[in-house]
Amino acid sequence: MGRDRFEELQGGYGGQDDTAIELGAFDARHAGYGNYDNGGNSGYGDGQFFKLLDSAKAQMEVIEESIKQIAYWHEQALEATSEHKYHQIIFDRDNLVSETNAHISEVKQTLENLAQSVDDPAISKSQRIAQATRQQSLAKKFSEQLQRYHQMEYQYSKRNRDRLARQYRIARPDATDDEVAAAIDNDQAGQVFAQSVMSSSRQNDARRVLRDVEERQADIKKIDQTINQLAEMFVEISDMVNRQQETIDSIESAVEDTHGNVESAHKEVKQAIVYRIKARKKIWIALLLLIIIIIIIVVIIYFTVIKK
């Protein structure tokens, strides 16, 4: 709720504290079923891994519906004509934004835990590839979701700025685009407008418009902070996807090397079996020749010595 600063401006002073909805202001220890402490770098079994994966998917579905609802509240806030209605819309929207940001932080933490699980050398390579592929796929979808959220917030901020710019130009029709932008960013739009009507008979209207300008400036600051935080998180998730791809490539390369070694060993074993069979044949042939030679010697001895 904005304060009535019209009297303050008449007295030559004023200031407004802005509060922003923090994205990621969330303690992972209270993440609920979506997060588990995996003991550092200890890998998950398939059962626990897929349970975490499914919980993250469920939360992303909630986030998607919340983004749509936030977009609806944004539209209502832009079209609100009464102060009371605007305040109620912003109150409901900010509560939903806080819940959505908490869900986003939970999903991010879950994806980080799953990524750590994939790095555990204790699980088999086939498990690591399967888990890494699924974690990466979900991380990509989450990244796309953050991008949609970011774009929606950016569009709302732009439309809010355009509205303030129009109000500012009412008081300063000769202002340049740069001056208008600077006034909005530096909280000057409301002051300039109020000062322009301060000596007129429309002071009640001036108070109302001033409050509207101040509240929308505060709203722009909150949205801009969310936009910046979403952009940072988008970069973090993109880096996670890239690192996971490197992990997948590394594991697949190791599996291919292992497969090649197995194939090579299999060929060597087959060759050794062939050599062994050949060696046995040679032994049997040698034994047969030896027996034949012995028989010949015995026959010769018999006819030349014993028979005479």
C-alpha positions as CSV (number, residue, x, y, z in Angstrom):
1,M,0.0,0.0,0.0
2,G,1.5,3.4,-1.0
3,R,1.7,6.3,1.5
4,D,0.1,9.6,0.9
5,R,3.3,11.6,0.1
6,F,1.5,14.7,-1.3
7,E,1.9,16.5,2.0
8,E,5.5,15.4,2.2
9,L,6.3,16.9,-1.2
10,Q,4.7,20.1,-0.2
11,G,7.0,20.1,2.8
12,G,10.0,19.4,0.6
13,Y,10.9,15.9,1.8
14,G,9.8,12.3,1.2
15,G,11.1,8.8,0.6
16,Q,9.7,5.4,0.1
17,D,11.2,2.0,1.0
18,D,10.7,-0.7,-1.6
19,T,10.4,-4.3,-0.7
20,A,11.0,-7.0,-3.3
21,I,9.8,-10.5,-3.4
22,E,13.0,-12.6,-3.1
23,L,13.4,-15.5,-5.5
24,G,15.3,-18.3,-3.8
25,A,14.8,-16.9,-0.3
26,F,14.0,-20.5,0.8
27,D,15.7,-22.8,3.3
28,A,16.4,-26.1,1.5
29,R,16.1,-27.9,4.8
30,H,12.4,-27.2,4.7
31,A,11.9,-28.1,1.1
32,G,9.4,-30.8,2.0
33,Y,9.1,-34.0,0.0
34,G,10.8,-32.5,-3.0
35,N,14.3,-32.6,-1.5
36,Y,16.4,-35.1,0.4
37,D,19.8,-34.8,1.9
38,N,21.9,-37.2,-0.2
39,G,24.8,-37.2,2.3
40,G,27.1,-35.1,0.2
41,N,27.9,-37.0,-3.0
42,S,26.1,-40.2,-2.3
43,G,24.2,-41.6,-5.2
44,Y,20.5,-42.5,-5.2
45,G,19.1,-45.8,-6.1
46,D,16.7,-45.9,-9.0
47,G,13.7,-45.9,-6.7
48,Q,14.6,-42.8,-4.7
49,F,16.0,-41.1,-7.9
50,F,12.7,-41.5,-9.8
51,K,10.7,-40.5,-6.7
52,L,12.7,-37.2,-6.6
53,L,12.3,-36.8,-10.3
54,D,8.5,-37.2,-10.1
55,S,8.2,-34.8,-7.2
56,A,10.1,-32.2,-9.2
57,K,7.8,-32.7,-12.2
58,A,4.8,-32.3,-10.0
59,Q,6.1,-29.0,-8.6
60,M,6.9,-27.8,-12.2
61,E,3.2,-28.4,-13.1
62,V,2.2,-26.3,-10.1
63,I,4.7,-23.6,-11.2
64,E,3.2,-23.6,-14.7
65,E,-0.3,-23.0,-13.4
66,S,1.0,-20.3,-11.1
67,I,2.7,-18.5,-13.9
68,K,-0.6,-18.4,-15.8
69,Q,-2.3,-17.1,-12.7
70,I,0.4,-14.4,-12.1
71,A,0.0,-13.3,-15.8
72,Y,-3.8,-13.0,-15.1
73,W,-3.1,-10.8,-12.0
74,H,-0.7,-8.7,-13.9
75,E,-3.4,-8.0,-16.5
76,Q,-5.9,-7.2,-13.8
77,A,-3.4,-4.8,-12.1
78,L,-2.9,-2.9,-15.3
79,E,-6.6,-2.5,-15.9
80,A,-7.6,-1.8,-12.2
81,T,-9.4,1.5,-11.9
82,S,-10.0,1.7,-8.2
83,E,-7.3,1.9,-5.5
84,H,-8.9,-0.8,-3.3
85,K,-9.1,-3.3,-6.2
86,Y,-5.5,-2.6,-7.2
87,H,-4.3,-3.2,-3.7
88,Q,-6.2,-6.5,-3.4
89,I,-4.9,-7.7,-6.8
90,I,-1.3,-6.9,-5.9
91,F,-1.7,-8.5,-2.5
92,D,-3.1,-11.8,-4.0
93,R,-0.5,-11.7,-6.8
94,D,2.5,-11.2,-4.4
95,N,1.4,-14.1,-2.2
96,L,1.2,-16.3,-5.3
97,V,4.6,-15.0,-6.5
98,S,6.2,-15.9,-3.1
99,E,4.7,-19.4,-3.3
100,T,5.9,-19.8,-6.9
101,N,9.4,-18.7,-6.1
102,A,9.6,-21.2,-3.2
103,H,8.5,-24.0,-5.6
104,I,11.2,-22.8,-8.1
105,S,13.9,-22.9,-5.4
106,E,12.7,-26.4,-4.4
107,V,12.9,-27.7,-8.0
108,K,16.4,-26.2,-8.5
109,Q,17.6,-27.8,-5.2
110,T,16.2,-31.2,-6.3
111,L,17.9,-30.9,-9.7
112,E,21.2,-30.1,-8.0
113,N,20.8,-33.1,-5.7
114,L,20.0,-35.4,-8.6
115,A,23.1,-34.0,-10.5
116,Q,25.3,-34.9,-7.5
117,S,23.8,-38.4,-7.4
118,V,24.8,-38.9,-11.0
119,D,28.4,-38.0,-10.1
120,D,28.7,-40.8,-7.6
121,P,31.1,-43.5,-9.0
122,A,29.5,-46.1,-6.7
123,I,26.5,-46.6,-9.0
124,S,26.9,-48.5,-12.3
125,K,27.7,-46.7,-15.5
126,S,24.4,-47.7,-17.1
127,Q,22.5,-46.3,-14.1
128,R,24.6,-43.1,-14.2
129,I,23.8,-42.6,-17.9
130,A,20.1,-43.3,-17.4
131,Q,19.9,-40.9,-14.4
132,A,21.9,-38.2,-16.0
133,T,19.8,-38.3,-19.2
134,R,16.6,-37.9,-17.3
135,Q,18.0,-35.2,-15.0
136,Q,19.2,-33.3,-17.9
137,S,15.9,-33.6,-19.8
138,L,14.0,-32.2,-16.8
139,A,16.5,-29.5,-16.3
140,K,16.0,-28.3,-19.9
141,K,12.3,-28.2,-19.4
142,F,12.8,-26.3,-16.1
143,S,15.1,-23.8,-18.0
144,E,12.4,-23.3,-20.6
145,Q,9.8,-22.7,-17.9
146,L,12.0,-20.1,-16.2
147,Q,12.5,-18.4,-19.6
148,R,8.7,-18.2,-20.1
149,Y,8.3,-16.8,-16.6
150,H,11.1,-14.2,-17.2
151,Q,9.5,-13.1,-20.5
152,M,6.1,-12.7,-18.9
153,E,7.5,-10.6,-16.1
154,Y,9.5,-8.5,-18.6
155,Q,6.4,-7.7,-20.6
156,Y,4.4,-6.7,-17.5
157,S,7.3,-4.4,-16.4
158,K,7.4,-2.8,-19.8
159,R,3.7,-2.1,-19.9
160,N,3.8,-0.7,-16.4
161,R,6.7,1.6,-17.4
162,D,4.7,2.7,-20.5
163,R,1.8,3.7,-18.2
164,L,4.1,5.7,-15.9
165,A,5.7,7.3,-18.9
166,R,2.3,8.5,-20.1
167,Q,1.5,9.9,-16.7
168,Y,4.9,11.6,-16.5
169,R,4.4,13.3,-19.9
170,I,1.2,14.8,-18.7
171,A,3.3,16.9,-16.3
172,R,6.3,17.2,-18.6
173,P,5.2,17.0,-22.2
174,D,8.6,18.3,-23.4
175,A,10.6,15.5,-21.6
176,T,12.8,13.3,-23.7
177,D,12.6,9.5,-23.7
178,D,15.8,9.4,-21.6
179,E,14.5,11.9,-19.1
180,V,11.3,9.9,-18.8
181,A,13.2,6.6,-18.3
182,A,15.5,8.2,-15.7
183,A,12.5,9.7,-13.8
184,I,10.8,6.3,-13.6
185,D,14.0,4.6,-12.4
186,N,14.8,7.3,-9.9
187,D,11.3,7.7,-8.4
188,Q,11.0,11.2,-9.9
189,A,7.8,10.6,-11.9
190,G,5.5,11.0,-9.0
191,Q,7.3,14.0,-7.6
192,V,7.2,15.9,-11.0
193,F,3.5,15.1,-11.5
194,A,2.6,16.2,-7.9
195,Q,4.6,19.4,-8.1
196,S,2.9,20.3,-11.4
197,V,-0.6,20.3,-9.8
198,M,0.5,21.4,-6.3
199,S,-0.9,24.9,-6.8
200,S,-4.0,23.8,-8.7
201,S,-7.4,23.1,-7.3
202,R,-7.1,19.3,-8.2
203,Q,-5.1,18.4,-5.1
204,N,-7.3,15.4,-4.2
205,D,-6.9,14.0,-7.7
206,A,-3.2,14.7,-7.4
207,R,-2.9,12.7,-4.2
208,R,-4.7,9.8,-5.8
209,V,-2.5,9.8,-9.0
210,L,0.7,10.3,-6.9
211,R,-0.1,7.2,-4.9
212,D,-0.8,5.3,-8.1
213,V,2.5,6.4,-9.6
214,E,4.4,5.5,-6.4
215,E,2.8,2.1,-6.1
216,R,3.5,1.2,-9.7
217,Q,7.1,2.4,-9.3
218,A,7.4,0.1,-6.3
219,D,5.8,-2.7,-8.3
220,I,8.2,-2.2,-11.2
221,K,11.1,-2.5,-8.8
222,K,9.8,-5.8,-7.4
223,I,9.2,-7.2,-10.9
224,D,12.7,-6.0,-12.1
225,Q,14.3,-7.8,-9.2
226,T,12.4,-11.0,-10.0
227,I,13.5,-10.6,-13.6
228,N,17.1,-10.3,-12.6
229,Q,16.9,-13.3,-10.3
230,L,15.2,-15.4,-12.9
231,A,17.9,-14.5,-15.4
232,E,20.6,-15.6,-12.9
233,M,18.8,-18.8,-12.2
234,F,18.3,-19.5,-15.9
235,V,22.1,-19.2,-16.4
236,E,22.7,-21.6,-13.4
237,I,20.3,-24.2,-14.8
238,S,21.8,-23.8,-18.3
239,D,25.3,-24.4,-16.8
240,M,23.9,-27.5,-15.0
241,V,22.5,-28.8,-18.3
242,N,25.9,-28.3,-20.0
243,R,27.8,-30.0,-17.1
244,Q,25.4,-32.9,-17.2
245,Q,26.0,-33.3,-20.9
246,E,29.8,-33.4,-20.2
247,T,29.1,-36.1,-17.6
248,I,27.0,-38.1,-20.1
249,D,29.6,-37.8,-22.8
250,S,32.3,-38.9,-20.3
251,I,30.4,-41.9,-19.1
252,E,29.4,-42.9,-22.6
253,S,33.0,-42.6,-23.7
254,A,34.1,-44.8,-20.8
255,V,31.4,-47.3,-21.6
256,E,32.5,-47.4,-25.3
257,D,36.1,-47.9,-24.1
258,T,35.0,-50.7,-21.8
259,H,32.9,-52.2,-24.6
260,G,35.9,-52.1,-26.9
261,N,38.1,-53.7,-24.3
262,V,35.5,-56.5,-23.8
263,E,35.3,-57.1,-27.5
264,S,39.0,-57.2,-27.7
265,A,39.2,-59.6,-24.8
266,H,36.5,-61.7,-26.3
267,K,38.4,-62.0,-29.6
268,E,41.6,-62.9,-27.7
269,V,39.7,-65.6,-25.7
270,K,38.3,-67.1,-29.0
271,Q,41.8,-67.0,-30.5
272,A,43.2,-68.7,-27.4
273,I,40.5,-71.4,-27.7
274,V,41.4,-72.0,-31.3
275,Y,45.1,-72.2,-30.4
276,R,44.3,-74.6,-27.6
277,I,42.3,-76.9,-29.9
278,K,45.1,-76.9,-32.4
279,A,47.6,-77.7,-29.7
280,R,45.5,-80.6,-28.6
281,K,45.3,-81.9,-32.1
282,K,49.0,-81.7,-32.4
283,I,49.5,-83.6,-29.1
284,W,47.1,-86.4,-30.3
285,I,48.9,-86.6,-33.6
286,A,52.3,-86.8,-31.9
287,L,51.0,-89.5,-29.5
288,L,49.6,-91.4,-32.5
289,L,52.9,-91.2,-34.4
290,L,54.7,-92.3,-31.2
291,I,52.5,-95.3,-30.9
292,I,53.0,-96.2,-34.6
293,I,56.8,-95.8,-34.2
294,I,56.7,-98.0,-31.1
295,I,54.6,-100.6,-32.9
296,I,57.1,-100.6,-35.9
297,I,60.0,-101.0,-33.5
298,V,58.4,-103.9,-31.7
299,V,57.6,-105.6,-35.0
300,I,61.1,-105.1,-36.3
301,I,62.6,-106.5,-33.0
302,Y,60.2,-109.4,-33.1
303,F,61.1,-110.5,-36.7
304,T,64.8,-109.7,-36.5
305,V,65.7,-110.8,-33.1
306,I,63.1,-112.8,-31.3
307,K,62.0,-115.0,-34.3
308,K,65.6,-115.9,-35.3
